[in-house]
Amino acid sequence: MTTTIQCPTCKTPVIWQAESVFRPFCSERCKLIDLGDWAAENHRIPDKMPIDAALSEAYLAELEQEMMAQDNQFFKNTD
């Protein structure tokens, strides 16, 4: 059974197979357009919290506990 998808950039049908070297894109051009969109931050993975949001004391304490629980000495207080 052959699976056909649409190129995310131009919506051209693309057969999903090993020979489709640019899949899920139809061409190198569409692949590079998509890469450029990611680089320009036109596509983004949503954050849990906006960067400019104020951090509450409770949230800061939670982050501190998470860091202390890690096995990374950088975050440990050595006093």
HTML snippet that shows the backbone in 3Dmol.js (N, CA, C, O; Angstrom):
<script src="https://3Dmol.org/build/3Dmol-min.js"></script>
<div id="view" style="width:600px;height:400px;position:relative"></div>
<script>
const pdb = `
ATOM      1  N   MET A   1       0.843  -1.180   0.000  1.00  0.00           N
ATOM      2  CA  MET A   1       0.000   0.000   0.000  1.00  0.00           C
ATOM      3  C   MET A   1       0.892   1.248   0.000  1.00  0.00           C
ATOM      4  O   MET A   1       1.824   1.350   0.797  1.00  0.00           O
ATOM      5  N   THR A   2       0.607   2.170  -0.875  1.00  0.00           N
ATOM      6  CA  THR A   2       1.384   3.394  -1.001  1.00  0.00           C
ATOM      7  C   THR A   2       0.727   4.504  -0.195  1.00  0.00           C
ATOM      8  O   THR A   2      -0.481   4.724  -0.284  1.00  0.00           O
ATOM      9  N   THR A   3       1.536   5.197   0.590  1.00  0.00           N
ATOM     10  CA  THR A   3       1.038   6.324   1.371  1.00  0.00           C
ATOM     11  C   THR A   3       1.453   7.610   0.683  1.00  0.00           C
ATOM     12  O   THR A   3       2.620   7.798   0.338  1.00  0.00           O
ATOM     13  N   THR A   4       0.490   8.486   0.489  1.00  0.00           N
ATOM     14  CA  THR A   4       0.757   9.788  -0.111  1.00  0.00           C
ATOM     15  C   THR A   4       0.424  10.861   0.907  1.00  0.00           C
ATOM     16  O   THR A   4      -0.638  10.837   1.530  1.00  0.00           O
ATOM     17  N   ILE A   5       1.341  11.803   1.069  1.00  0.00           N
ATOM     18  CA  ILE A   5       1.126  12.932   1.976  1.00  0.00           C
ATOM     19  C   ILE A   5       1.271  14.222   1.179  1.00  0.00           C
ATOM     20  O   ILE A   5       1.685  14.198   0.020  1.00  0.00           O
ATOM     21  N   GLN A   6       0.934  15.336   1.794  1.00  0.00           N
ATOM     22  CA  GLN A   6       1.119  16.631   1.150  1.00  0.00           C
ATOM     23  C   GLN A   6       2.402  17.270   1.661  1.00  0.00           C
ATOM     24  O   GLN A   6       2.704  17.213   2.853  1.00  0.00           O
ATOM     25  N   CYS A   7       3.148  17.875   0.758  1.00  0.00           N
ATOM     26  CA  CYS A   7       4.338  18.626   1.142  1.00  0.00           C
ATOM     27  C   CYS A   7       3.894  19.730   2.099  1.00  0.00           C
ATOM     28  O   CYS A   7       2.967  20.475   1.781  1.00  0.00           O
ATOM     29  N   PRO A   8       4.533  19.853   3.262  1.00  0.00           N
ATOM     30  CA  PRO A   8       4.123  20.870   4.232  1.00  0.00           C
ATOM     31  C   PRO A   8       4.257  22.300   3.712  1.00  0.00           C
ATOM     32  O   PRO A   8       3.586  23.203   4.213  1.00  0.00           O
ATOM     33  N   THR A   9       5.109  22.516   2.720  1.00  0.00           N
ATOM     34  CA  THR A   9       5.344  23.866   2.219  1.00  0.00           C
ATOM     35  C   THR A   9       4.396  24.240   1.089  1.00  0.00           C
ATOM     36  O   THR A   9       3.734  25.276   1.151  1.00  0.00           O
ATOM     37  N   CYS A  10       4.325  23.394   0.041  1.00  0.00           N
ATOM     38  CA  CYS A  10       3.542  23.769  -1.148  1.00  0.00           C
ATOM     39  C   CYS A  10       2.308  22.907  -1.374  1.00  0.00           C
ATOM     40  O   CYS A  10       1.541  23.157  -2.304  1.00  0.00           O
ATOM     41  N   LYS A  11       2.110  21.903  -0.540  1.00  0.00           N
ATOM     42  CA  LYS A  11       0.944  21.004  -0.588  1.00  0.00           C
ATOM     43  C   LYS A  11       0.926  20.069  -1.797  1.00  0.00           C
ATOM     44  O   LYS A  11      -0.116  19.488  -2.100  1.00  0.00           O
ATOM     45  N   THR A  12       2.047  19.912  -2.490  1.00  0.00           N
ATOM     46  CA  THR A  12       2.148  18.955  -3.585  1.00  0.00           C
ATOM     47  C   THR A  12       2.119  17.541  -3.008  1.00  0.00           C
ATOM     48  O   THR A  12       2.748  17.295  -1.979  1.00  0.00           O
ATOM     49  N   PRO A  13       1.403  16.601  -3.642  1.00  0.00           N
ATOM     50  CA  PRO A  13       1.404  15.224  -3.146  1.00  0.00           C
ATOM     51  C   PRO A  13       2.806  14.603  -3.213  1.00  0.00           C
ATOM     52  O   PRO A  13       3.513  14.744  -4.211  1.00  0.00           O
ATOM     53  N   VAL A  14       3.191  13.918  -2.135  1.00  0.00           N
ATOM     54  CA  VAL A  14       4.497  13.256  -2.050  1.00  0.00           C
ATOM     55  C   VAL A  14       4.249  11.807  -1.646  1.00  0.00           C
ATOM     56  O   VAL A  14       3.560  11.538  -0.662  1.00  0.00           O
ATOM     57  N   ILE A  15       4.816  10.876  -2.414  1.00  0.00           N
ATOM     58  CA  ILE A  15       4.705   9.459  -2.054  1.00  0.00           C
ATOM     59  C   ILE A  15       5.718   9.180  -0.957  1.00  0.00           C
ATOM     60  O   ILE A  15       6.904   9.475  -1.107  1.00  0.00           O
ATOM     61  N   TRP A  16       5.244   8.603   0.157  1.00  0.00           N
ATOM     62  CA  TRP A  16       6.102   8.315   1.318  1.00  0.00           C
ATOM     63  C   TRP A  16       6.823   7.002   1.070  1.00  0.00           C
ATOM     64  O   TRP A  16       6.274   5.924   1.299  1.00  0.00           O
ATOM     65  N   GLN A  17       8.068   7.105   0.595  1.00  0.00           N
ATOM     66  CA  GLN A  17       8.893   5.931   0.330  1.00  0.00           C
ATOM     67  C   GLN A  17      10.356   6.323   0.440  1.00  0.00           C
ATOM     68  O   GLN A  17      10.689   7.508   0.433  1.00  0.00           O
ATOM     69  N   ALA A  18      11.223   5.334   0.541  1.00  0.00           N
ATOM     70  CA  ALA A  18      12.655   5.591   0.721  1.00  0.00           C
ATOM     71  C   ALA A  18      13.236   6.398  -0.437  1.00  0.00           C
ATOM     72  O   ALA A  18      14.173   7.171  -0.238  1.00  0.00           O
ATOM     73  N   GLU A  19      12.699   6.231  -1.630  1.00  0.00           N
ATOM     74  CA  GLU A  19      13.208   6.948  -2.797  1.00  0.00           C
ATOM     75  C   GLU A  19      12.866   8.440  -2.769  1.00  0.00           C
ATOM     76  O   GLU A  19      13.467   9.221  -3.507  1.00  0.00           O
ATOM     77  N   SER A  20      11.919   8.840  -1.937  1.00  0.00           N
ATOM     78  CA  SER A  20      11.554  10.260  -1.806  1.00  0.00           C
ATOM     79  C   SER A  20      12.548  10.895  -0.841  1.00  0.00           C
ATOM     80  O   SER A  20      12.293  10.978   0.360  1.00  0.00           O
ATOM     81  N   VAL A  21      13.681  11.341  -1.374  1.00  0.00           N
ATOM     82  CA  VAL A  21      14.797  11.760  -0.530  1.00  0.00           C
ATOM     83  C   VAL A  21      14.515  13.012   0.297  1.00  0.00           C
ATOM     84  O   VAL A  21      15.185  13.239   1.304  1.00  0.00           O
ATOM     85  N   PHE A  22      13.550  13.819  -0.098  1.00  0.00           N
ATOM     86  CA  PHE A  22      13.265  15.052   0.644  1.00  0.00           C
ATOM     87  C   PHE A  22      12.018  14.935   1.517  1.00  0.00           C
ATOM     88  O   PHE A  22      11.557  15.930   2.077  1.00  0.00           O
ATOM     89  N   ARG A  23      11.471  13.727   1.636  1.00  0.00           N
ATOM     90  CA  ARG A  23      10.225  13.573   2.389  1.00  0.00           C
ATOM     91  C   ARG A  23      10.352  14.120   3.798  1.00  0.00           C
ATOM     92  O   ARG A  23      11.399  13.920   4.414  1.00  0.00           O
ATOM     93  N   PRO A  24       9.388  14.776   4.327  1.00  0.00           N
ATOM     94  CA  PRO A  24       8.025  14.929   3.833  1.00  0.00           C
ATOM     95  C   PRO A  24       7.863  16.030   2.788  1.00  0.00           C
ATOM     96  O   PRO A  24       6.739  16.344   2.396  1.00  0.00           O
ATOM     97  N   PHE A  25       8.958  16.615   2.337  1.00  0.00           N
ATOM     98  CA  PHE A  25       8.883  17.689   1.347  1.00  0.00           C
ATOM     99  C   PHE A  25       8.980  17.109  -0.054  1.00  0.00           C
ATOM    100  O   PHE A  25       9.471  15.997  -0.246  1.00  0.00           O
ATOM    101  N   CYS A  26       8.503  17.879  -1.038  1.00  0.00           N
ATOM    102  CA  CYS A  26       8.551  17.409  -2.417  1.00  0.00           C
ATOM    103  C   CYS A  26       9.894  17.704  -3.069  1.00  0.00           C
ATOM    104  O   CYS A  26      10.255  17.062  -4.056  1.00  0.00           O
ATOM    105  N   SER A  27      10.638  18.666  -2.530  1.00  0.00           N
ATOM    106  CA  SER A  27      11.899  19.072  -3.155  1.00  0.00           C
ATOM    107  C   SER A  27      12.824  19.693  -2.113  1.00  0.00           C
ATOM    108  O   SER A  27      12.417  19.998  -0.992  1.00  0.00           O
ATOM    109  N   GLU A  28      14.081  19.871  -2.518  1.00  0.00           N
ATOM    110  CA  GLU A  28      15.034  20.535  -1.634  1.00  0.00           C
ATOM    111  C   GLU A  28      14.611  21.983  -1.397  1.00  0.00           C
ATOM    112  O   GLU A  28      14.808  22.518  -0.306  1.00  0.00           O
ATOM    113  N   ARG A  29      14.032  22.613  -2.414  1.00  0.00           N
ATOM    114  CA  ARG A  29      13.572  23.997  -2.276  1.00  0.00           C
ATOM    115  C   ARG A  29      12.557  24.117  -1.141  1.00  0.00           C
ATOM    116  O   ARG A  29      12.689  24.994  -0.287  1.00  0.00           O
ATOM    117  N   CYS A  30      11.552  23.252  -1.120  1.00  0.00           N
ATOM    118  CA  CYS A  30      10.532  23.306  -0.065  1.00  0.00           C
ATOM    119  C   CYS A  30      11.146  23.000   1.300  1.00  0.00           C
ATOM    120  O   CYS A  30      10.750  23.585   2.308  1.00  0.00           O
ATOM    121  N   LYS A  31      12.106  22.089   1.328  1.00  0.00           N
ATOM    122  CA  LYS A  31      12.791  21.764   2.584  1.00  0.00           C
ATOM    123  C   LYS A  31      13.531  22.986   3.122  1.00  0.00           C
ATOM    124  O   LYS A  31      13.482  23.259   4.321  1.00  0.00           O
ATOM    125  N   LEU A  32      14.217  23.724   2.245  1.00  0.00           N
ATOM    126  CA  LEU A  32      14.964  24.907   2.664  1.00  0.00           C
ATOM    127  C   LEU A  32      14.041  26.059   3.056  1.00  0.00           C
ATOM    128  O   LEU A  32      14.360  26.831   3.960  1.00  0.00           O
ATOM    129  N   ILE A  33      12.902  26.175   2.381  1.00  0.00           N
ATOM    130  CA  ILE A  33      11.921  27.198   2.773  1.00  0.00           C
ATOM    131  C   ILE A  33      11.447  26.929   4.197  1.00  0.00           C
ATOM    132  O   ILE A  33      11.350  27.850   5.009  1.00  0.00           O
ATOM    133  N   ASP A  34      11.152  25.664   4.499  1.00  0.00           N
ATOM    134  CA  ASP A  34      10.707  25.302   5.847  1.00  0.00           C
ATOM    135  C   ASP A  34      11.805  25.564   6.874  1.00  0.00           C
ATOM    136  O   ASP A  34      11.525  26.083   7.955  1.00  0.00           O
ATOM    137  N   LEU A  35      13.043  25.214   6.553  1.00  0.00           N
ATOM    138  CA  LEU A  35      14.166  25.469   7.457  1.00  0.00           C
ATOM    139  C   LEU A  35      14.297  26.967   7.727  1.00  0.00           C
ATOM    140  O   LEU A  35      14.533  27.378   8.863  1.00  0.00           O
ATOM    141  N   GLY A  36      14.143  27.779   6.685  1.00  0.00           N
ATOM    142  CA  GLY A  36      14.197  29.228   6.847  1.00  0.00           C
ATOM    143  C   GLY A  36      13.089  29.744   7.744  1.00  0.00           C
ATOM    144  O   GLY A  36      13.301  30.665   8.533  1.00  0.00           O
ATOM    145  N   ASP A  37      11.898  29.151   7.627  1.00  0.00           N
ATOM    146  CA  ASP A  37      10.784  29.551   8.499  1.00  0.00           C
ATOM    147  C   ASP A  37      11.090  29.238   9.957  1.00  0.00           C
ATOM    148  O   ASP A  37      10.765  30.031  10.841  1.00  0.00           O
ATOM    149  N   TRP A  38      11.713  28.091  10.220  1.00  0.00           N
ATOM    150  CA  TRP A  38      12.099  27.766  11.600  1.00  0.00           C
ATOM    151  C   TRP A  38      13.170  28.732  12.093  1.00  0.00           C
ATOM    152  O   TRP A  38      13.116  29.194  13.233  1.00  0.00           O
ATOM    153  N   ALA A  39      14.149  29.039  11.232  1.00  0.00           N
ATOM    154  CA  ALA A  39      15.235  29.947  11.624  1.00  0.00           C
ATOM    155  C   ALA A  39      14.711  31.356  11.905  1.00  0.00           C
ATOM    156  O   ALA A  39      15.228  32.053  12.778  1.00  0.00           O
ATOM    157  N   ALA A  40      13.684  31.771  11.160  1.00  0.00           N
ATOM    158  CA  ALA A  40      13.091  33.096  11.360  1.00  0.00           C
ATOM    159  C   ALA A  40      12.046  33.089  12.477  1.00  0.00           C
ATOM    160  O   ALA A  40      11.406  34.107  12.743  1.00  0.00           O
ATOM    161  N   GLU A  41      11.880  31.939  13.123  1.00  0.00           N
ATOM    162  CA  GLU A  41      10.909  31.742  14.203  1.00  0.00           C
ATOM    163  C   GLU A  41       9.467  31.962  13.753  1.00  0.00           C
ATOM    164  O   GLU A  41       8.619  32.385  14.538  1.00  0.00           O
ATOM    165  N   ASN A  42       9.196  31.665  12.461  1.00  0.00           N
ATOM    166  CA  ASN A  42       7.810  31.658  11.991  1.00  0.00           C
ATOM    167  C   ASN A  42       7.099  30.404  12.494  1.00  0.00           C
ATOM    168  O   ASN A  42       5.879  30.398  12.656  1.00  0.00           O
ATOM    169  N   HIS A  43       7.866  29.345  12.738  1.00  0.00           N
ATOM    170  CA  HIS A  43       7.364  28.124  13.381  1.00  0.00           C
ATOM    171  C   HIS A  43       8.061  28.047  14.726  1.00  0.00           C
ATOM    172  O   HIS A  43       9.272  28.246  14.817  1.00  0.00           O
ATOM    173  N   ARG A  44       7.299  27.758  15.770  1.00  0.00           N
ATOM    174  CA  ARG A  44       7.908  27.641  17.098  1.00  0.00           C
ATOM    175  C   ARG A  44       7.192  26.571  17.893  1.00  0.00           C
ATOM    176  O   ARG A  44       5.997  26.336  17.713  1.00  0.00           O
ATOM    177  N   ILE A  45       7.931  25.929  18.770  1.00  0.00           N
ATOM    178  CA  ILE A  45       7.339  24.994  19.719  1.00  0.00           C
ATOM    179  C   ILE A  45       6.947  25.825  20.928  1.00  0.00           C
ATOM    180  O   ILE A  45       7.790  26.525  21.488  1.00  0.00           O
ATOM    181  N   PRO A  46       5.685  25.764  21.344  1.00  0.00           N
ATOM    182  CA  PRO A  46       5.238  26.633  22.443  1.00  0.00           C
ATOM    183  C   PRO A  46       5.960  26.331  23.752  1.00  0.00           C
ATOM    184  O   PRO A  46       6.237  25.178  24.081  1.00  0.00           O
ATOM    185  N   ASP A  47       6.254  27.395  24.485  1.00  0.00           N
ATOM    186  CA  ASP A  47       6.863  27.279  25.804  1.00  0.00           C
ATOM    187  C   ASP A  47       5.782  27.056  26.844  1.00  0.00           C
ATOM    188  O   ASP A  47       4.606  27.334  26.609  1.00  0.00           O
ATOM    189  N   LYS A  48       6.201  26.542  28.013  1.00  0.00           N
ATOM    190  CA  LYS A  48       5.264  26.426  29.125  1.00  0.00           C
ATOM    191  C   LYS A  48       4.847  27.814  29.601  1.00  0.00           C
ATOM    192  O   LYS A  48       3.709  28.022  30.022  1.00  0.00           O
ATOM    193  N   MET A  49       5.780  28.756  29.529  1.00  0.00           N
ATOM    194  CA  MET A  49       5.534  30.085  30.060  1.00  0.00           C
ATOM    195  C   MET A  49       6.198  31.104  29.132  1.00  0.00           C
ATOM    196  O   MET A  49       7.327  30.887  28.694  1.00  0.00           O
ATOM    197  N   PRO A  50       5.520  32.204  28.829  1.00  0.00           N
ATOM    198  CA  PRO A  50       6.158  33.236  28.013  1.00  0.00           C
ATOM    199  C   PRO A  50       7.429  33.758  28.680  1.00  0.00           C
ATOM    200  O   PRO A  50       7.517  33.817  29.907  1.00  0.00           O
ATOM    201  N   ILE A  51       8.403  34.132  27.867  1.00  0.00           N
ATOM    202  CA  ILE A  51       9.691  34.594  28.384  1.00  0.00           C
ATOM    203  C   ILE A  51       9.540  35.826  29.255  1.00  0.00           C
ATOM    204  O   ILE A  51      10.246  35.966  30.254  1.00  0.00           O
ATOM    205  N   ASP A  52       8.632  36.722  28.895  1.00  0.00           N
ATOM    206  CA  ASP A  52       8.513  37.978  29.634  1.00  0.00           C
ATOM    207  C   ASP A  52       7.596  37.884  30.858  1.00  0.00           C
ATOM    208  O   ASP A  52       7.361  38.888  31.530  1.00  0.00           O
ATOM    209  N   ALA A  53       7.082  36.699  31.149  1.00  0.00           N
ATOM    210  CA  ALA A  53       6.200  36.545  32.307  1.00  0.00           C
ATOM    211  C   ALA A  53       7.014  36.612  33.599  1.00  0.00           C
ATOM    212  O   ALA A  53       8.132  36.102  33.674  1.00  0.00           O
ATOM    213  N   ALA A  54       6.444  37.235  34.588  1.00  0.00           N
ATOM    214  CA  ALA A  54       7.112  37.324  35.892  1.00  0.00           C
ATOM    215  C   ALA A  54       7.075  35.951  36.570  1.00  0.00           C
ATOM    216  O   ALA A  54       6.066  35.249  36.508  1.00  0.00           O
ATOM    217  N   LEU A  55       8.167  35.582  37.206  1.00  0.00           N
ATOM    218  CA  LEU A  55       8.241  34.298  37.896  1.00  0.00           C
ATOM    219  C   LEU A  55       7.809  34.473  39.344  1.00  0.00           C
ATOM    220  O   LEU A  55       8.330  35.328  40.061  1.00  0.00           O
ATOM    221  N   SER A  56       6.856  33.659  39.764  1.00  0.00           N
ATOM    222  CA  SER A  56       6.397  33.728  41.145  1.00  0.00           C
ATOM    223  C   SER A  56       7.426  33.056  42.052  1.00  0.00           C
ATOM    224  O   SER A  56       8.246  32.258  41.596  1.00  0.00           O
ATOM    225  N   GLU A  57       7.372  33.387  43.325  1.00  0.00           N
ATOM    226  CA  GLU A  57       8.276  32.765  44.304  1.00  0.00           C
ATOM    227  C   GLU A  57       8.068  31.255  44.343  1.00  0.00           C
ATOM    228  O   GLU A  57       9.028  30.496  44.473  1.00  0.00           O
ATOM    229  N   ALA A  58       6.811  30.821  44.229  1.00  0.00           N
ATOM    230  CA  ALA A  58       6.515  29.387  44.265  1.00  0.00           C
ATOM    231  C   ALA A  58       7.135  28.684  43.057  1.00  0.00           C
ATOM    232  O   ALA A  58       7.695  27.595  43.189  1.00  0.00           O
ATOM    233  N   TYR A  59       7.035  29.309  41.877  1.00  0.00           N
ATOM    234  CA  TYR A  59       7.606  28.708  40.677  1.00  0.00           C
ATOM    235  C   TYR A  59       9.130  28.666  40.769  1.00  0.00           C
ATOM    236  O   TYR A  59       9.746  27.675  40.379  1.00  0.00           O
ATOM    237  N   LEU A  60       9.739  29.731  41.281  1.00  0.00           N
ATOM    238  CA  LEU A  60      11.191  29.744  41.461  1.00  0.00           C
ATOM    239  C   LEU A  60      11.633  28.652  42.434  1.00  0.00           C
ATOM    240  O   LEU A  60      12.649  27.995  42.206  1.00  0.00           O
ATOM    241  N   ALA A  61      10.879  28.454  43.516  1.00  0.00           N
ATOM    242  CA  ALA A  61      11.201  27.402  44.481  1.00  0.00           C
ATOM    243  C   ALA A  61      11.092  26.023  43.829  1.00  0.00           C
ATOM    244  O   ALA A  61      11.913  25.143  44.083  1.00  0.00           O
ATOM    245  N   GLU A  62      10.069  25.842  42.983  1.00  0.00           N
ATOM    246  CA  GLU A  62       9.893  24.572  42.282  1.00  0.00           C
ATOM    247  C   GLU A  62      11.074  24.311  41.338  1.00  0.00           C
ATOM    248  O   GLU A  62      11.588  23.194  41.280  1.00  0.00           O
ATOM    249  N   LEU A  63      11.498  25.335  40.605  1.00  0.00           N
ATOM    250  CA  LEU A  63      12.652  25.190  39.715  1.00  0.00           C
ATOM    251  C   LEU A  63      13.917  24.851  40.496  1.00  0.00           C
ATOM    252  O   LEU A  63      14.712  24.010  40.077  1.00  0.00           O
ATOM    253  N   GLU A  64      14.091  25.513  41.628  1.00  0.00           N
ATOM    254  CA  GLU A  64      15.265  25.257  42.460  1.00  0.00           C
ATOM    255  C   GLU A  64      15.280  23.810  42.942  1.00  0.00           C
ATOM    256  O   GLU A  64      16.332  23.171  42.948  1.00  0.00           O
ATOM    257  N   GLN A  65      14.124  23.291  43.344  1.00  0.00           N
ATOM    258  CA  GLN A  65      14.040  21.902  43.796  1.00  0.00           C
ATOM    259  C   GLN A  65      14.374  20.935  42.661  1.00  0.00           C
ATOM    260  O   GLN A  65      15.066  19.939  42.874  1.00  0.00           O
ATOM    261  N   GLU A  66      13.879  21.229  41.447  1.00  0.00           N
ATOM    262  CA  GLU A  66      14.178  20.378  40.297  1.00  0.00           C
ATOM    263  C   GLU A  66      15.676  20.356  40.022  1.00  0.00           C
ATOM    264  O   GLU A  66      16.242  19.297  39.751  1.00  0.00           O
ATOM    265  N   MET A  67      16.320  21.517  40.090  1.00  0.00           N
ATOM    266  CA  MET A  67      17.760  21.597  39.839  1.00  0.00           C
ATOM    267  C   MET A  67      18.557  20.876  40.913  1.00  0.00           C
ATOM    268  O   MET A  67      19.551  20.215  40.613  1.00  0.00           O
ATOM    269  N   MET A  68      18.131  20.999  42.155  1.00  0.00           N
ATOM    270  CA  MET A  68      18.832  20.335  43.254  1.00  0.00           C
ATOM    271  C   MET A  68      18.693  18.818  43.162  1.00  0.00           C
ATOM    272  O   MET A  68      19.584  18.084  43.589  1.00  0.00           O
ATOM    273  N   ALA A  69      17.576  18.348  42.606  1.00  0.00           N
ATOM    274  CA  ALA A  69      17.342  16.910  42.486  1.00  0.00           C
ATOM    275  C   ALA A  69      18.198  16.292  41.379  1.00  0.00           C
ATOM    276  O   ALA A  69      18.390  15.077  41.354  1.00  0.00           O
ATOM    277  N   GLN A  70      18.707  17.110  40.474  1.00  0.00           N
ATOM    278  CA  GLN A  70      19.539  16.599  39.391  1.00  0.00           C
ATOM    279  C   GLN A  70      20.911  16.200  39.926  1.00  0.00           C
ATOM    280  O   GLN A  70      21.335  16.623  41.002  1.00  0.00           O
ATOM    281  N   ASP A  71      21.576  15.384  39.148  1.00  0.00           N
ATOM    282  CA  ASP A  71      22.892  14.895  39.547  1.00  0.00           C
ATOM    283  C   ASP A  71      23.999  15.788  38.982  1.00  0.00           C
ATOM    284  O   ASP A  71      25.073  15.304  38.626  1.00  0.00           O
ATOM    285  N   ASN A  72      23.732  17.079  38.903  1.00  0.00           N
ATOM    286  CA  ASN A  72      24.680  18.031  38.335  1.00  0.00           C
ATOM    287  C   ASN A  72      25.199  18.933  39.447  1.00  0.00           C
ATOM    288  O   ASN A  72      24.420  19.679  40.042  1.00  0.00           O
ATOM    289  N   GLN A  73      26.466  18.885  39.735  1.00  0.00           N
ATOM    290  CA  GLN A  73      27.053  19.647  40.839  1.00  0.00           C
ATOM    291  C   GLN A  73      27.016  21.154  40.607  1.00  0.00           C
ATOM    292  O   GLN A  73      27.175  21.917  41.560  1.00  0.00           O
ATOM    293  N   PHE A  74      26.815  21.599  39.388  1.00  0.00           N
ATOM    294  CA  PHE A  74      26.792  23.027  39.085  1.00  0.00           C
ATOM    295  C   PHE A  74      25.725  23.755  39.893  1.00  0.00           C
ATOM    296  O   PHE A  74      25.945  24.884  40.329  1.00  0.00           O
ATOM    297  N   PHE A  75      24.566  23.119  40.099  1.00  0.00           N
ATOM    298  CA  PHE A  75      23.451  23.756  40.784  1.00  0.00           C
ATOM    299  C   PHE A  75      23.463  23.553  42.295  1.00  0.00           C
ATOM    300  O   PHE A  75      22.595  24.083  42.989  1.00  0.00           O
ATOM    301  N   LYS A  76      24.402  22.816  42.806  1.00  0.00           N
ATOM    302  CA  LYS A  76      24.434  22.522  44.239  1.00  0.00           C
ATOM    303  C   LYS A  76      25.143  23.642  44.995  1.00  0.00           C
ATOM    304  O   LYS A  76      26.129  24.196  44.507  1.00  0.00           O
ATOM    305  N   ASN A  77      24.649  23.970  46.170  1.00  0.00           N
ATOM    306  CA  ASN A  77      25.272  24.974  47.034  1.00  0.00           C
ATOM    307  C   ASN A  77      26.437  24.312  47.759  1.00  0.00           C
ATOM    308  O   ASN A  77      26.249  23.311  48.450  1.00  0.00           O
ATOM    309  N   THR A  78      27.627  24.858  47.608  1.00  0.00           N
ATOM    310  CA  THR A  78      28.814  24.235  48.207  1.00  0.00           C
ATOM    311  C   THR A  78      29.275  24.956  49.465  1.00  0.00           C
ATOM    312  O   THR A  78      30.370  24.676  49.954  1.00  0.00           O
ATOM    313  N   ASP A  79      28.487  25.866  50.001  1.00  0.00           N
ATOM    314  CA  ASP A  79      28.866  26.609  51.219  1.00  0.00           C
ATOM    315  C   ASP A  79      28.846  25.729  52.439  1.00  0.00           C
ATOM    316  O   ASP A  79      29.138  26.195  53.541  1.00  0.00           O
TER     317      ASP A  79
END
`;
const viewer = $3Dmol.createViewer("view");
viewer.addModel(pdb, "pdb");
viewer.setStyle({}, {cartoon: {color: "spectrum"}});
viewer.zoomTo();
viewer.render();
</script>
